[in-house]
Amino acid sequence: MDFDEILEVTKIHSIAGNLKEPYLAERPFRNPHHTASYVALVGGGQTPHPGEITLAHRGVLFMDEFPEFERRVLEALRQPLEDGVVSVSRAKGTISFPAKSLMVFAMNPCPCGNYGSANKPCLCSTQTLYRYQRKVSGPIADRIDVWLEVPHFESAKMAQKSKVESDGIRKKVEKAREIQKKRFAGRKIRVNSEMRPKEIEEFAPLSKECEDLLRVATGKLDLSARAYHRVIKLSRTIADFESSKDIEKEHLLEALQYRPRKNFFIYES
């Protein structure tokens, strides 16, 4: 984190009363349990205090067993996913807490975890599947930039030693961050995901070939206006990872493949 981010994060944790050091120099990582209350996640109380969503500001918020969280907690993520803030309303007024973090959500395909497995039968009824995946609403799904399915991990691979790739990935991330820092110097934007349509036109222009490709994909994938802009921003980030000045066709195609399938939700298939 740079100096301004350190001050930002330190202030938040100081207000929350959990600052154990003079300042926080590392990006926060928050991993709340799915049984955590609405106030614990979103913030609030008689004297409003920040919740886990805000405590992850400028860091990572990891929510495992995503559909198991309380429904109103999931719906409360709409604002931080879209605007990077979370608002808490009380009788005396409304207070907004910053909530710009990398949000990572993990979920099983069904309550028993075996749906789609070639080795184990799914024990869930159609009704159970419907209720489980229905918890992640369309508007929330639309705000998530990257959807990845993790295949079944073969037992034979568990004995294999992991490759040392972290250092290489870290360097690529740091380089991409530096590119974005220079791009948005003097603005209130730090990363590509914070761009609005006006900034997208300025910093992420598309070639004629890419425009035509995105137009076709928008129709076939039935992308919303929000998803359309998110694809462009993600393409810009992928291009930054490749140290590419312009968004190429390959960057756009990769960003498009991270959108959720139309039949991701069983009840829509």
BELVEN-V809130 format. One record per pair of residues at least 4 apart in sequence whose ideal C-beta (glycine too) atoms are under 7 Angstrom apart, sorted by the first residue. I is the first residue (numbers start at 0). J is the second residue. D is the distance in whole Angstrom. If there is no record, write none. Layout:
i: [I/I]
j: [J/J]
d: [D/D]
This chain:
i: [0/0/0/0/0/0/2/3/4/4/5/5/5/5/6/7/7/7/8/8/8/8/8/9/9/9/9/10/11/11/11/11/11/12/12/12/12/13/14/14/15/15/15/23/26/26/26/27/27/27/28/28/28/29/29/29/29/30/31/31/31/31/31/33/33/33/33/35/35/35/37/37/37/37/38/38/38/38/39/39/40/40/40/40/41/41/41/41/41/41/42/42/42/42/42/42/42/42/43/43/44/47/47/47/49/49/49/50/51/51/52/52/52/52/53/53/53/53/55/55/55/56/56/56/56/57/57/58/59/59/59/60/60/61/62/62/63/64/65/65/65/65/66/66/66/66/66/68/68/70/70/71/73/73/73/74/75/76/76/77/77/77/77/78/78/78/78/79/79/79/79/80/80/81/83/83/83/83/84/84/84/84/85/85/86/86/87/87/87/88/107/108/108/109/109/109/109/109/109/110/110/110/111/111/111/113/113/113/113/114/114/114/116/118/123/123/125/126/127/128/128/129/129/129/132/132/132/133/135/135/136/137/138/140/141/141/141/142/144/144/144/145/146/146/146/152/164/165/166/167/168/169/170/171/171/172/173/174/174/175/175/175/175/176/177/178/178/179/179/179/179/180/182/183/183/188/188/188/189/191/191/191/192/194/194/194/194/194/196/196/197/198/199/199/199/199/200/202/203/203/203/203/205/205/205/205/205/206/207/208/208/209/209/209/209/210/211/212/212/212/213/213/213/215/216/216/217/217/220/222/222/222/223/224/225/226/226/228/229/230/230/230/231/232/233/233/233/234/234/234/234/234/235/235/236/237/237/237/237/238/238/238/238/238/243/243/246/246/248/249/250/251/252/259/261/262/262]
j: [4/5/8/24/26/57/6/7/8/57/9/22/23/24/10/11/56/57/12/23/27/56/57/13/18/22/23/14/15/49/53/54/56/17/18/23/54/18/48/49/48/49/54/27/57/58/59/54/55/58/58/59/61/51/54/55/60/61/35/39/40/51/62/63/64/67/68/39/40/51/41/69/71/72/42/43/44/50/50/51/50/51/52/72/50/52/72/75/85/87/47/48/49/50/53/85/87/96/47/87/48/87/89/94/53/54/96/54/55/60/60/79/85/98/85/96/97/98/59/60/100/97/98/99/100/99/100/100/100/101/103/100/102/103/68/104/105/106/104/105/106/135/106/131/132/134/135/72/73/74/134/75/134/135/139/136/85/80/139/81/138/139/142/82/84/85/86/83/84/85/98/102/142/142/97/98/99/193/95/96/97/98/96/98/93/95/93/94/96/93/112/114/115/113/114/121/123/128/131/123/127/131/121/122/123/119/120/121/122/121/123/128/151/151/127/128/129/130/131/132/265/133/265/266/264/265/266/266/139/140/140/141/142/259/223/225/226/225/229/233/257/257/257/258/259/156/168/169/170/171/172/173/174/175/240/176/177/178/242/179/236/239/240/180/181/182/239/183/190/191/239/184/202/188/189/193/194/198/193/232/235/236/232/198/199/202/203/232/200/228/201/202/203/228/231/232/204/235/231/232/235/246/209/210/213/231/246/210/211/212/248/213/246/248/251/214/215/216/248/251/217/230/251/219/220/255/222/227/258/226/227/230/227/228/229/230/258/232/233/234/254/255/235/236/237/254/257/238/246/250/251/254/239/246/240/241/250/253/254/243/245/246/247/250/247/250/250/251/252/253/254/255/256/263/267/267/268]
d: [4/5/7/7/6/6/7/6/6/5/6/6/7/6/6/7/7/6/6/5/6/6/5/6/7/4/5/6/6/6/6/7/6/6/5/6/7/5/7/6/6/5/6/7/6/4/7/6/6/4/6/5/7/5/5/4/5/5/5/7/6/4/7/7/4/4/5/4/5/7/6/6/6/5/7/4/6/7/6/6/5/5/6/5/5/6/7/5/6/7/6/6/5/4/6/6/5/6/6/5/5/5/6/5/4/6/5/7/6/7/6/6/5/5/6/4/6/5/6/4/4/5/6/6/6/6/7/6/6/5/6/5/5/5/6/5/5/7/4/6/4/7/5/6/7/4/6/5/6/6/6/6/7/7/6/7/7/5/6/6/6/7/7/6/6/6/6/6/7/5/4/7/4/6/7/6/4/7/5/7/6/6/5/4/6/5/7/5/7/5/4/4/5/7/4/6/5/5/6/6/6/5/6/4/5/4/6/5/7/4/7/7/6/7/4/5/6/6/6/6/5/6/7/5/5/6/7/6/6/6/7/6/7/6/6/6/6/7/5/5/7/4/6/7/4/6/6/6/7/7/6/6/6/6/6/6/6/7/7/7/7/4/5/6/7/6/5/6/5/6/6/7/6/4/6/5/6/7/6/5/5/5/6/4/5/7/7/6/7/6/7/6/5/6/6/7/7/7/5/7/4/6/4/5/7/7/6/7/6/6/6/6/6/6/5/6/7/6/6/6/6/7/6/6/6/5/4/6/6/4/5/7/7/7/6/6/7/6/6/6/5/6/7/7/6/4/7/6/5/5/5/4/7/6/7/7/4/5/6/4/7/5/7/5/6/7/5/6/6/6/7/6/7/4/7/6/4]
